[in-house]
Amino acid sequence: MSTDHDDVRMLIGTYVLGGLGETDRHVLESHLPTCRECRDELARSAPLPGLLRRAPGMPAPRPAAARESGTDAAPPASPARLDRLLEQVRAADVARRRRARRQWLMPAAAFIVVAGLGLGSMLPFRESTGPSTAFTSAAGYSVSGRATLMTKPWGTAVSVTLADLPTGAPGPFVLQVSSMDGRTEQAATWAITPSGSVTVTGASTLRLPDIRSISVMDHAGGMVATTRP
């Protein structure tokens, strides 16, 4: 604690007994709103004058300033004045706590909103199933099947179910996703199956609105089947 604080704290007992001059009284009353320790000390000391008055055969002590000057002690601070002062510092405490709570809640609320926005994009329920469309065979093929698209945080999942794929040609088959601006991505590959049927799920970094077509290509890059979402 600083020397100033200690000096002011020493005035509390004299204050409640009515021995402070106007200058010291002003110093103490200005200090109280900023110092919880001194406010607590004042609250503990406030009943002292009344207790001394009620004590049988025991006069209230004269303040040090009065003893040294030989004058009569000033009357103790009135209960009404003490009550008003204590009420003021209590009200100041409540106001400070409310301000501190608001200052904490505002950044906390902002953090919650930002965190919610960030996490929301990764939660499963934000994923949505897109269109499911039928493949059209390229010339010379009789492939049938469907492609189903699902929006993901990282792009689009592409699930295809195909039948009547060639069984004698060399593999592999390639699932290719094309964008509106002409880019292409390989979403999946698989080997030829004896039955000519396959179910496979691939992945593309393209967003669903940016996808123009999904195609099945043979090992030489020739079109086998295609569909548009």
SEGU-659574 format. One line per 8 residues: for each residue x, y, z of N, C-alpha, C. Coordinates in nm, 4 decimals, always signed. Layout:
<recs>
X Y Z X Y Z X Y Z | ...
</recs>
This chain:
<recs>
+0.0837 -0.1187 +0.0000 +0.0000 +0.0000 +0.0000 +0.0882 +0.1250 +0.0000 | +0.0415 +0.2322 -0.0651 +0.1190 +0.3553 -0.0682 +0.1051 +0.4285 +0.0631 | +0.2005 +0.5233 +0.0851 +0.1952 +0.6051 +0.2066 +0.0679 +0.6879 +0.2086 | +0.0251 +0.7394 +0.0942 -0.0972 +0.8194 +0.0888 -0.2162 +0.7385 +0.1377 | -0.2244 +0.6136 +0.0916 -0.3359 +0.5289 +0.1342 -0.3318 +0.5076 +0.2862 | -0.2156 +0.4762 +0.3369 -0.2040 +0.4531 +0.4819 -0.2395 +0.5786 +0.5609 | -0.1950 +0.6943 +0.5119 -0.2265 +0.8190 +0.5813 -0.3768 +0.8434 +0.5834 | -0.4414 +0.8205 +0.4699 -0.5861 +0.8439 +0.4635 -0.6594 +0.7439 +0.5513
-0.6137 +0.6190 +0.5516 -0.6813 +0.5173 +0.6328 -0.6773 +0.5527 +0.7815 | -0.5692 +0.6176 +0.8249 -0.5573 +0.6561 +0.9660 -0.6612 +0.7606 +1.0059 | -0.7221 +0.8258 +0.9065 -0.8215 +0.9300 +0.9374 -0.9595 +0.8731 +0.9683 | -0.9826 +0.7439 +0.9364 -1.1184 +0.6901 +0.9449 -1.1717 +0.6930 +1.0871 | -1.0900 +0.6456 +1.1833 -1.1378 +0.6447 +1.3215 -1.1706 +0.7837 +1.3713 | -1.0846 +0.8798 +1.3410 -1.1097 +1.0172 +1.3828 -1.2332 +1.0728 +1.3135 | -1.2544 +1.0320 +1.1898 -1.3697 +1.0805 +1.1145 -1.5010 +1.0402 +1.1803 | -1.5135 +0.9119 +1.2167 -1.6413 +0.8673 +1.2742 -1.6624 +0.9256 +1.4138
-1.5522 +0.9663 +1.4816 -1.5659 +1.0283 +1.6146 -1.5791 +1.1789 +1.6063 | -1.5780 +1.2346 +1.4816 -1.6041 +1.3770 +1.4648 -1.4846 +1.4658 +1.4857 | -1.3617 +1.4145 +1.4726 -1.2447 +1.4947 +1.5024 -1.1712 +1.5482 +1.3821 | -1.2244 +1.5321 +1.2617 -1.1530 +1.5795 +1.1434 -1.1926 +1.7206 +1.1059 | -1.0937 +1.7980 +1.0638 -1.1241 +1.9271 +1.0066 -1.1771 +1.9109 +0.8652 | -1.2200 +2.0244 +0.8068 -1.2823 +2.0167 +0.6756 -1.1867 +1.9627 +0.5694 | -1.0562 +2.0023 +0.5779 -0.9603 +1.9569 +0.4762 -0.9422 +1.8062 +0.4807 | -0.9181 +1.7508 +0.6026 -0.9003 +1.6059 +0.6139 -1.0286 +1.5316 +0.5806
-1.1427 +1.5901 +0.6200 -1.2707 +1.5260 +0.5886 -1.2866 +1.5144 +0.4361 | -1.2501 +1.6221 +0.3645 -1.2625 +1.6206 +0.2189 -1.1674 +1.5173 +0.1572 | -1.0438 +1.5102 +0.2122 -0.9467 +1.4121 +0.1624 -1.0018 +1.2707 +0.1766 | -1.0574 +1.2387 +0.2941 -1.1093 +1.1041 +0.3177 -1.2288 +1.0737 +0.2285 | -1.3231 +1.1652 +0.2222 -1.4445 +1.1400 +0.1458 -1.4153 +1.1323 -0.0039 | -1.3091 +1.1977 -0.0515 -1.2699 +1.1863 -0.1919 -1.1994 +1.0541 -0.2192 | -1.1320 +1.0023 -0.1167 -1.0559 +0.8779 -0.1324 -1.1462 +0.7538 -0.1289 | -1.2533 +0.7605 -0.0518 -1.3363 +0.6414 -0.0299 -1.3914 +0.5788 -0.1581
-1.4419 +0.6571 -0.2534 -1.4993 +0.5929 -0.3732 -1.3985 +0.5123 -0.4532 | -1.2691 +0.5375 -0.4348 -1.1672 +0.4668 -0.5142 -1.0984 +0.3548 -0.4378 | -1.1350 +0.3337 -0.3090 -1.0613 +0.2365 -0.2274 -1.1583 +0.1473 -0.1519 | -1.1688 +0.0246 -0.1952 -1.2615 -0.0687 -0.1297 -1.2177 -0.0991 +0.0133 | -1.0868 -0.1103 +0.0348 -1.0372 -0.1427 +0.1683 -1.0791 -0.0364 +0.2699 | -1.0681 +0.0895 +0.2305 -1.1063 +0.1970 +0.3221 -1.2573 +0.2032 +0.3396 | -1.3316 +0.1704 +0.2362 -1.4778 +0.1687 +0.2515 -1.5193 +0.0603 +0.3504 | -1.4560 -0.0561 +0.3401 -1.4860 -0.1634 +0.4353 -1.4484 -0.1221 +0.5778
-1.3349 -0.0535 +0.5896 -1.2917 -0.0075 +0.7224 -1.3908 +0.0922 +0.7801 | -1.4419 +0.1818 +0.6963 -1.5410 +0.2793 +0.7416 -1.6696 +0.2099 +0.7859 | -1.7124 +0.1101 +0.7080 -1.8343 +0.0379 +0.7438 -1.8187 -0.0324 +0.8786 | -1.6982 -0.0868 +0.9043 -1.6757 -0.1529 +1.0332 -1.6689 -0.0523 +1.1488 | -1.6194 +0.0684 +1.1199 -1.6001 +0.1678 +1.2258 -1.7248 +0.2513 +1.2525 | -1.8192 +0.2521 +1.1585 -1.9349 +0.3403 +1.1718 -2.0133 +0.3211 +1.3026 | -2.0301 +0.1994 +1.3532 -2.1080 +0.1836 +1.4782 -2.0334 +0.2290 +1.6042 | -1.9043 +0.2619 +1.5930 -1.8239 +0.2890 +1.7117 -1.8781 +0.4019 +1.7993
-1.9169 +0.5179 +1.7455 -1.9670 +0.6240 +1.8343 -2.0887 +0.5816 +1.9158 | -2.1808 +0.5104 +1.8500 -2.3003 +0.4670 +1.9227 -2.2673 +0.3683 +2.0327 | -2.1742 +0.2776 +2.0069 -2.1346 +0.1803 +2.1084 -2.0703 +0.2500 +2.2286 | -1.9871 +0.3492 +2.2019 -1.9210 +0.4215 +2.3118 -2.0222 +0.5001 +2.3941 | -2.1208 +0.5550 +2.3266 -2.2224 +0.6295 +2.4010 -2.3044 +0.5381 +2.4913 | -2.3247 +0.4147 +2.4454 -2.4067 +0.3224 +2.5248 -2.3276 +0.2537 +2.6351 | -2.1944 +0.2577 +2.6293 -2.1130 +0.1886 +2.7297 -2.1265 +0.2606 +2.8643 | -2.1697 +0.1913 +2.9715 -2.1913 +0.2568 +3.1017 -2.0617 +0.3090 +3.1616
-2.0634 +0.4367 +3.1999 -1.9509 +0.4975 +3.2701 -1.8295 +0.5217 +3.1859 | -1.8405 +0.5103 +3.0517 -1.7230 +0.5279 +2.9671 -1.7484 +0.6422 +2.8699 | -1.6801 +0.7564 +2.8889 -1.6992 +0.8688 +2.7974 -1.6348 +0.8382 +2.6636 | -1.6922 +0.8980 +2.5622 -1.6336 +0.8799 +2.4304 -1.4958 +0.9431 +2.4275 | -1.3981 +0.8805 +2.3631 -1.2617 +0.9350 +2.3598 -1.2561 +1.0638 +2.2802 | -1.1653 +1.1532 +2.3285 -1.1475 +1.2771 +2.2549 -1.0479 +1.2520 +2.1432 | -1.0729 +1.3057 +2.0261 -0.9796 +1.2863 +1.9154 -0.8434 +1.3424 +1.9489 | -0.7395 +1.2894 +1.8807 -0.6026 +1.3301 +1.9090 -0.5838 +1.4791 +1.8884
-0.6453 +1.5361 +1.7838 -0.6278 +1.6790 +1.7576 -0.6818 +1.7618 +1.8730 | -0.7927 +1.7178 +1.9337 -0.8517 +1.7924 +2.0434 -0.7687 +1.7788 +2.1687 | -0.7111 +1.6568 +2.1930 -0.6302 +1.6390 +2.3129 -0.5074 +1.7275 +2.3085 | -0.4468 +1.7356 +2.1892 -0.3246 +1.8145 +2.1792 -0.3516 +1.9635 +2.1943 | -0.4677 +2.0114 +2.1464 -0.4984 +2.1537 +2.1536 -0.5636 +2.1925 +2.2842 | -0.6108 +2.0914 +2.3608 -0.6796 +2.1195 +2.4860 -0.8220 +2.1625 +2.4676 | -0.8726 +2.1589 +2.3469 -1.0110 +2.1991 +2.3218 -1.1025 +2.0792 +2.3362 | -1.2301 +2.1067 +2.3419 -1.3288 +1.9978 +2.3489 -1.3353 +1.9267 +2.2145
-1.3640 +1.7995 +2.2218 -1.3747 +1.7198 +2.0999 -1.4950 +1.7643 +2.0182 | -1.4789 +1.7653 +1.8885 -1.5940 +1.7912 +1.8025 -1.6895 +1.6737 +1.8123 | -1.8170 +1.6971 +1.7916 -1.9132 +1.5877 +1.8018 -1.8872 +1.4829 +1.6960 | -1.9114 +1.3571 +1.7293 -1.8908 +1.2505 +1.6315 -1.9735 +1.2754 +1.5060 | -1.9264 +1.2172 +1.3952 -2.0048 +1.2258 +1.2719 -2.1427 +1.1682 +1.2974 | -2.2443 +1.2392 +1.2509 -2.3802 +1.1954 +1.2804 -2.4111 +1.0660 +1.2073 | -2.4969 +0.9818 +1.2674 -2.5348 +0.8571 +1.1990 -2.5931 +0.8833 +1.0610 | -2.6704 +0.9931 +1.0494 -2.7307 +1.0228 +0.9192 -2.6241 +1.0511 +0.8144
-2.5204 +1.1276 +0.8554 -2.4122 +1.1589 +0.7602 -2.3357 +1.0335 +0.7206 | -2.3060 +0.9499 +0.8218 -2.2368 +0.8254 +0.7913 -2.3194 +0.7371 +0.6995 | -2.4491 +0.7288 +0.7269 -2.5355 +0.6463 +0.6428 -2.5356 +0.6969 +0.4991 | -2.5426 +0.8308 +0.4822 -2.5428 +0.8866 +0.3472 -2.4127 +0.8554 +0.2744 | -2.3013 +0.8700 +0.3466 -2.1721 +0.8438 +0.2844 -2.1586 +0.6971 +0.2452 | -2.1970 +0.6096 +0.3382 -2.1889 +0.4668 +0.3082 -2.2794 +0.4294 +0.1915 | -2.3961 +0.4898 +0.1850 -2.4880 +0.4615 +0.0754 -2.4285 +0.5077 -0.0574 | -2.3596 +0.6230 -0.0544 -2.2971 +0.6734 -0.1762 -2.1878 +0.5783 -0.2264
-2.1033 +0.5330 -0.1334 -1.9949 +0.4456 -0.1783 -2.0484 +0.3087 -0.2203 | -2.1577 +0.2637 -0.1541 -2.2187 +0.1373 -0.1986 -2.2740 +0.1522 -0.3395 | -2.3409 +0.2644 -0.3668 -2.3958 +0.2880 -0.5004 -2.2845 +0.2949 -0.6036 | -2.1729 +0.3572 -0.5653 -2.0589 +0.3635 -0.6575 -2.0053 +0.2237 -0.6858 | -2.0021 +0.1375 -0.5824 -1.9573 -0.0006 -0.6012 -2.0469 -0.0739 -0.7011 | -2.1785 -0.0596 -0.6823 -2.2735 -0.1276 -0.7709 -2.2557 -0.0797 -0.9139 | -2.2405 +0.0523 -0.9326 -2.2225 +0.1065 -1.0672 -2.0957 +0.0543 -1.1311 | -1.9873 +0.0457 -1.0531 -1.8614 -0.0046 -1.1084 -1.8732 -0.1513 -1.1490
-1.9427 -0.2295 -1.0641 -1.9579 -0.3716 -1.0971 -2.0404 -0.3885 -1.2248 | -2.1456 -0.3045 -1.2400 -2.2271 -0.3139 -1.3607 -2.1470 -0.2766 -1.4851 | -2.0649 -0.1703 -1.4735 -1.9831 -0.1312 -1.5872 -1.8841 -0.2414 -1.6232 | -1.8222 -0.3007 -1.5195 -1.7253 -0.4078 -1.5446 -1.7932 -0.5275 -1.6107 | -1.9163 -0.5584 -1.5645 -1.9880 -0.6721 -1.6222 -2.0219 -0.6461 -1.7680 | -2.0654 -0.5215 -1.8010 -2.0958 -0.4885 -1.9398 -1.9713 -0.4953 -2.0264 | -1.8579 -0.4453 -1.9724 -1.7338 -0.4472 -2.0487 -1.6889 -0.5901 -2.0766 | -1.7170 -0.6827 -1.9843 -1.6811 -0.8231 -2.0061 -1.7772 -0.8895 -2.1021
-1.9084 -0.8588 -2.0892 -2.0081 -0.9272 -2.1699 -1.9991 -0.8902 -2.3169 | -1.9642 -0.7641 -2.3467 -1.9616 -0.7225 -2.4866 -1.8598 -0.8010 -2.5691 | -1.7301 -0.8084 -2.5268 -1.6378 -0.8913 -2.6055 -1.6721 -1.0385 -2.6004 | -1.7287 -1.0839 -2.4861 -1.7665 -1.2253 -2.4782 -1.8761 -1.2572 -2.5789 | -1.9765 -1.1669 -2.5884 -2.0842 -1.1889 -2.6849 -2.0309 -1.1861 -2.8272 | -1.9389 -1.0918 -2.8542 -1.8801 -1.0852 -2.9882 -1.8046 -1.2130 -3.0203 | -1.7304 -1.2646 -2.9199 -1.6551 -1.3878 -2.9416 -1.7497 -1.5035 -2.9728 | -1.8618 -1.5110 -2.9005 -1.9574 -1.6197 -2.9223 -2.0136 -1.6144 -3.0631
-2.0471 -1.4922 -3.1102 -2.1020 -1.4783 -3.2451 -2.0008 -1.5221 -3.3492 | -1.8759 -1.4742 -3.3354 -1.7720 -1.5094 -3.4320 -1.7444 -1.6592 -3.4301 | -1.7352 -1.7169 -3.3080 -1.7102 -1.8605 -3.2976 -1.8242 -1.9401 -3.3597 | -1.9492 -1.8930 -3.3366 -2.0637 -1.9621 -3.3941 -2.0609 -1.9611 -3.5458 | -2.0216 -1.8452 -3.6039 -2.0140 -1.8374 -3.7490 -1.9059 -1.9302 -3.8026 | -1.7915 -1.9337 -3.7310 -1.6815 -2.0179 -3.7774 -1.7139 -2.1652 -3.7678 | -1.7719 -2.2059 -3.6548 -1.8017 -2.3475 -3.6352 -1.9170 -2.3932 -3.7216 | -2.0108 -2.3001 -3.7463 -2.1297 -2.3381 -3.8215 -2.0976 -2.3935 -3.9579
-1.9910 -2.3403 -4.0212 -1.9578 -2.3866 -4.1560 -1.9041 -2.5283 -4.1556 | -1.8659 -2.5819 -4.0379 -1.8081 -2.7159 -4.0329 -1.9036 -2.8195 -3.9758 | -2.0180 -2.7779 -3.9274 -2.1104 -2.8728 -3.8659 -2.1788 -2.9575 -3.9728 | -2.2062 -3.0875 -3.9427 -2.2663 -3.1753 -4.0425 -2.3974 -3.1245 -4.0978 | -2.4802 -3.0592 -4.0160 -2.6114 -3.0197 -4.0640 -2.6040 -2.9104 -4.1698 | -2.4858 -2.8471 -4.1864 -2.4705 -2.7488 -4.2911 -2.4502 -2.8138 -4.4274 | -2.4156 -2.9426 -4.4279 -2.4020 -3.0123 -4.5543 -2.5399 -3.0332 -4.6165 | -2.5483 -3.0229 -4.7492 -2.6774 -3.0398 -4.8144 -2.6612 -3.1264 -4.9385
-2.7617 -3.2089 -4.9624 -2.7605 -3.2957 -5.0796 -2.8106 -3.2183 -5.2004 | -2.7333 -3.2246 -5.3074 -2.7706 -3.1551 -5.4300 -2.8510 -3.2447 -5.5224 | -2.8487 -3.2134 -5.6500 -2.9313 -3.2886 -5.7457 -2.8801 -3.4303 -5.7686 | -2.9706 -3.5163 -5.8067 -2.9384 -3.6527 -5.8517 -2.9867 -3.6643 -5.9959 | -2.8908 -3.6804 -6.0854 -2.9258 -3.6779 -6.2276 -2.8800 -3.8055 -6.2978 | -2.9508 -3.8411 -6.4076 -2.9215 -3.9636 -6.4827 -2.8107 -3.9390 -6.5838 | -2.7249 -4.0415 -6.6013 -2.6199 -4.0348 -6.7033 -2.6797 -4.0621 -6.8420 | -2.6198 -3.9994 -6.9394 -2.6511 -4.0262 -7.0798 -2.5294 -4.0923 -7.1446
-2.5479 -4.2064 -7.2078 -2.4370 -4.2787 -7.2685 -2.3827 -4.2047 -7.3903 | -2.2520 -4.2134 -7.4065 -2.1907 -4.1631 -7.5294 -2.2153 -4.2632 -7.6426 | -2.1920 -4.2197 -7.7620 -2.2149 -4.3070 -7.8781 -2.1330 -4.4355 -7.8652 | -2.1984 -4.5488 -7.8877 -2.1313 -4.6777 -7.8814 -2.1405 -4.7446 -7.7458 | -2.2030 -4.6788 -7.6482 -2.2169 -4.7372 -7.5145 -2.3654 -4.7408 -7.4750 | -2.3958 -4.8284 -7.3789 -2.5336 -4.8374 -7.3282 -2.5323 -4.8298 -7.1749 | -2.4507 -4.7390 -7.1240 -2.4344 -4.7248 -6.9789 -2.5575 -4.6572 -6.9196 | -2.5983 -4.7034 -6.8008 -2.7066 -4.6382 -6.7256 -2.6564 -4.6095 -6.5842
-2.7187 -4.5133 -6.5167 -2.6789 -4.4811 -6.3792 -2.7121 -4.3376 -6.3424 | -2.6767 -4.3029 -6.2204 -2.7079 -4.1695 -6.1705 -2.5883 -4.1138 -6.0949 | -2.5834 -3.9805 -6.0875 -2.4832 -3.9090 -6.0080 -2.5569 -3.8236 -5.9056 | -2.5133 -3.8328 -5.7799 -2.5723 -3.7515 -5.6722 -2.4626 -3.6651 -5.6118 | -2.4890 -3.5377 -5.5994 -2.3908 -3.4422 -5.5486 -2.4273 -3.3982 -5.4071 | -2.3247 -3.3759 -5.3245 -2.3473 -3.3291 -5.1881 -2.2476 -3.2180 -5.1560 | -2.2995 -3.1061 -5.1089 -2.2145 -2.9929 -5.0720 -2.1352 -3.0249 -4.9462 | -2.0054 -2.9959 -4.9505 -1.9156 -3.0164 -4.8375 -1.8421 -2.8857 -4.8092
-1.7849 -2.8725 -4.6872 -1.7083 -2.7501 -4.6581 -1.5906 -2.7311 -4.7535 | -1.5348 -2.8410 -4.8022 -1.4165 -2.8332 -4.8883 -1.4499 -2.8352 -5.0371 | -1.5767 -2.8549 -5.0759 -1.6142 -2.8626 -5.2167 -1.7402 -2.9438 -5.2369 | -1.7315 -3.0520 -5.3177 -1.8492 -3.1327 -5.3495 -1.8132 -3.2811 -5.3516 | -1.8934 -3.3618 -5.2849 -1.8808 -3.5076 -5.2942 -1.9685 -3.5554 -5.4106 | -1.9151 -3.6470 -5.4910 -1.9862 -3.6965 -5.6096 -2.0008 -3.8478 -5.5969 | -2.1243 -3.8938 -5.5789 -2.1518 -4.0373 -5.5684 -2.2188 -4.0843 -5.6976 | -2.1653 -4.1908 -5.7569 -2.2234 -4.2416 -5.8819 -2.2528 -4.3904 -5.8676
-2.3614 -4.4304 -5.9295 -2.3982 -4.5714 -5.9414 -2.4167 -4.5997 -6.0907 | -2.3419 -4.6953 -6.1420 -2.3404 -4.7210 -6.2868 -2.3619 -4.8691 -6.3154 | -2.4227 -4.8962 -6.4288 -2.4413 -5.0340 -6.4765 -2.4145 -5.0378 -6.6262 | -2.3872 -5.1593 -6.6768 -2.3635 -5.1823 -6.8197 -2.2377 -5.1136 -6.8712 | -2.1387 -5.1004 -6.7800 -2.0087 -5.0500 -6.8243 -1.9379 -5.1576 -6.9071 | -1.8505 -5.1212 -6.9985 -1.7754 -5.2208 -7.0761 -1.6953 -5.3125 -6.9830 | -1.6920 -5.4386 -7.0149 -1.6198 -5.5342 -6.9306 -1.4953 -5.5906 -6.9975 | -1.4805 -5.5639 -7.1271 -1.3672 -5.6220 -7.1972 -1.2568 -5.5231 -7.2256
-1.2857 -5.3951 -7.2176 -1.1838 -5.2941 -7.2488 -1.0878 -5.2792 -7.1320 | -0.9658 -5.2352 -7.1590 -0.8708 -5.2133 -7.0488 -0.9133 -5.0954 -6.9621 | -0.8813 -5.1048 -6.8336 -0.9172 -4.9970 -6.7397 -0.8011 -4.9018 -6.7201 | -0.8149 -4.8074 -6.6278 -0.9321 -4.7887 -6.5420 -1.0305 -4.6888 -6.6034 | -1.1470 -4.6755 -6.5375 -1.2401 -4.5679 -6.5684 -1.2083 -4.4485 -6.4781 | -1.2384 -4.3306 -6.5287 -1.2122 -4.2063 -6.4542 -1.3418 -4.1269 -6.4433 | -1.3714 -4.0801 -6.3210 -1.4848 -3.9900 -6.2995 -1.4302 -3.8476 -6.3032 | -1.4781 -3.7694 -6.3978 -1.4248 -3.6348 -6.4206 -1.5323 -3.5300 -6.3967
-1.4956 -3.4233 -6.3246 -1.5872 -3.3127 -6.2960 -1.5370 -3.1892 -6.3695 | -1.6252 -3.1245 -6.4463 -1.5891 -3.0049 -6.5235 -1.6600 -2.8831 -6.4664 | -1.5896 -2.7697 -6.4668 -1.6463 -2.6461 -6.4108 -1.7070 -2.5591 -6.5206 | -1.7790 -2.4567 -6.4798 -1.8414 -2.3640 -6.5741 -1.7369 -2.2893 -6.6567 | -1.6176 -2.2682 -6.6002 -1.5144 -2.1928 -6.6722 -1.4152 -2.2831 -6.7457 | -1.4473 -2.4121 -6.7580 -1.3662 -2.5001 -6.8403 -1.2625 -2.5826 -6.7672 | -1.2496 -2.5688 -6.6383 -1.1537 -2.6513 -6.5640 -1.2078 -2.7921 -6.5456 | -1.1162 -2.8892 -6.5324 -1.1574 -3.0274 -6.5061 -1.0786 -3.0826 -6.3879
-1.1441 -3.1694 -6.3115 -1.0804 -3.2366 -6.1982 -1.1146 -3.3846 -6.2022 | -1.0181 -3.4671 -6.1644 -1.0420 -3.6111 -6.1518 -1.0964 -3.6373 -6.0124 | -1.2198 -3.6870 -6.0055 -1.2857 -3.7080 -5.8772 -1.2677 -3.8503 -5.8254 | -1.2505 -3.9502 -5.9142 -1.2351 -4.0896 -5.8706 -1.1887 -4.1737 -5.9886 | -1.1304 -4.2887 -5.9565 -1.0946 -4.3879 -6.0594 -1.1308 -4.5267 -6.0070 | -1.1580 -4.6196 -6.0970 -1.1843 -4.7572 -6.0559 -1.1535 -4.8526 -6.1712 | -1.1297 -4.9758 -6.1355 -1.0963 -5.0774 -6.2353 -1.2239 -5.1357 -6.2960 | -1.2074 -5.2012 -6.4091 -1.3202 -5.2693 -6.4731 -1.3693 -5.3823 -6.3828
-1.5004 -5.3958 -6.3738 -1.5600 -5.5013 -6.2909 -1.6223 -5.6071 -6.3810 | -1.6229 -5.7322 -6.3365 -1.6796 -5.8397 -6.4204 -1.8266 -5.8165 -6.4523 | -1.9000 -5.7565 -6.3607 -2.0437 -5.7379 -6.3828 -2.0739 -5.6124 -6.4635 | -1.9766 -5.5241 -6.4758 -2.0014 -5.3978 -6.5454 -2.0773 -5.2970 -6.4608 | -2.0912 -5.3258 -6.3311 -2.1625 -5.2348 -6.2404 -2.0666 -5.1839 -6.1326 | -2.0903 -5.0636 -6.0840 -2.0038 -5.0061 -5.9813 -2.0786 -4.8946 -5.9078 | -2.0452 -4.8810 -5.7806 -2.0906 -4.7659 -5.7009 -1.9664 -4.7054 -5.6381 | -1.9420 -4.5777 -5.6617 -1.8201 -4.5134 -5.6138 -1.8508 -4.3689 -5.5759
-1.7778 -4.3205 -5.4771 -1.7916 -4.1803 -5.4352 -1.6584 -4.1099 -5.4549 | -1.6625 -3.9992 -5.5264 -1.5430 -3.9194 -5.5505 -1.5541 -3.7830 -5.4853 | -1.4495 -3.7021 -5.5030 -1.4451 -3.5706 -5.4389 -1.3891 -3.4675 -5.5350 | -1.4471 -3.3483 -5.5298 -1.4002 -3.2372 -5.6125 -1.3922 -3.1116 -5.5269 | -1.2916 -3.0290 -5.5547 -1.2809 -2.9017 -5.4828 -1.3780 -2.7972 -5.5372 | -1.4409 -2.8269 -5.6513 -1.5374 -2.7325 -5.7085 -1.6629 -2.7255 -5.6230 | -1.7153 -2.6050 -5.6079 -1.8423 -2.5897 -5.5381 -1.9558 -2.6311 -5.6308 | -2.0645 -2.6771 -5.5698 -2.1765 -2.7290 -5.6479 -2.2256 -2.6303 -5.7541
-2.2429 -2.5010 -5.7229 -2.2921 -2.4092 -5.8273 -2.1946 -2.3918 -5.9435 | -2.0667 -2.4276 -5.9219 -1.9658 -2.4090 -6.0270 -1.9495 -2.5314 -6.1170 | -2.0201 -2.6395 -6.0884 -2.0042 -2.7634 -6.1658 -2.0948 -2.7613 -6.2887 | -2.0330 -2.7866 -6.4051 -2.1096 -2.7907 -6.5296 -2.1513 -2.9324 -6.5656 | -2.0595 -3.0308 -6.5471 -2.0922 -3.1684 -6.5875 -2.0080 -3.2686 -6.5102 | -2.0586 -3.3916 -6.5041 -1.9854 -3.5057 -6.4474 -1.9796 -3.6114 -6.5562 | -1.8598 -3.6599 -6.5839 -1.8422 -3.7536 -6.6961 -1.7649 -3.8769 -6.6523 | -1.7940 -3.9884 -6.7179 -1.7171 -4.1117 -6.7021 -1.6319 -4.1267 -6.8270
-1.4999 -4.1368 -6.8064 -1.4062 -4.1447 -6.9177 -1.3385 -4.2825 -6.9182 | -1.3024 -4.3311 -7.0366 -1.2285 -4.4577 -7.0436 -1.0794 -4.4324 -7.0265 | -0.9981 -4.5395 -7.0349 -0.8558 -4.5279 -7.0067 -0.7837 -4.4363 -7.1047 | -0.8447 -4.4197 -7.2259 -0.7817 -4.3372 -7.3289 -0.8327 -4.1938 -7.3274 | -0.9220 -4.1614 -7.2347 -0.9771 -4.0261 -7.2271 -1.1011 -4.0066 -7.3098 | -1.1579 -4.1179 -7.3630 -1.2815 -4.1082 -7.4398 -1.4032 -4.1048 -7.3483 | -1.5069 -4.0347 -7.3915 -1.6293 -4.0217 -7.3139 -1.7077 -4.1528 -7.3166 | -1.7512 -4.1985 -7.1977 -1.8358 -4.3160 -7.1844 -1.9795 -4.2755 -7.1522
-1.9949 -4.1817 -7.0576 -2.1281 -4.1322 -7.0193 -2.1106 -3.9964 -6.9533 | -2.2147 -3.9162 -6.9522 -2.2073 -3.7840 -6.8923 -2.3425 -3.7406 -6.8390 | -2.3395 -3.6448 -6.7473 -2.4635 -3.5884 -6.6941 -2.4352 -3.4458 -6.6474 | -2.5409 -3.3665 -6.6383 -2.5302 -3.2285 -6.5906 -2.6184 -3.2126 -6.4659 | -2.5645 -3.1526 -6.3601 -2.6464 -3.1367 -6.2386 -2.7555 -3.0305 -6.2573
</recs>
